[in-house]
C-alpha cells in the first residue's frame, strides 16, 4: 500500500502581510485575510462662515463637506461625522445669547454663524469625520471652520442657511 503524501507551502509572515489585502480577495474566493489597515480618508470643506448673523449654516457630507475614502479590503467604508466642537461657549458676551450653537447627526451639521463680540479671536468650529471599514479599522480627519471676529471670508461659498429646528441638521 502506498502512503499518501501532502504538500504544504510555507509563506513567511512578512510576505503574507504584503499580500493580505489586495484590491480583490485572494483567488479561490473567501474574504480578505485579516485586515488591520484603516481606510485612507481625506476631508475638505469650508474654512470660513460669514456674516455672524446668528443664522444656522447647514453642511452635509457631499454638500459642503467632501469626504473621499479608499480601503484595500472594503469598497464602501462607512463615513460619518462623529463630533463637532467650538472654542467659544454657546452663551457669552456679545453673541446674541442664542443656544445651542451646534447640532449634528452622522451626515450633517448645523452651526450658528456667530462669535463672541467681547473677545478679539475668531470662533473655531472643529468637525471630526471618520471612516470605518468592515473590519472596524477607523481613521479620522478634522475640518476647522472660522467665524472671523473682524473681516470677511473673501470668496467662500455660502452654505444653505436654515431655521431653528430644521430636521436636516440631525441627519
Secondary structure, DSSP 8 states (H G I E B T S, - for coil): ------------HHHHHHHTT-SS--TTSS--S------EEEEEE-SB----SS-EEEEEETBEEEEEEE-SS-TT-EEEEEEEEESS-SS-TTS------EEE-SSEEEEES---TTSSS-EEEEEEEEEE-TT--EEEEEEEEEE-SSS--SS----EEE-TT-GGGG-
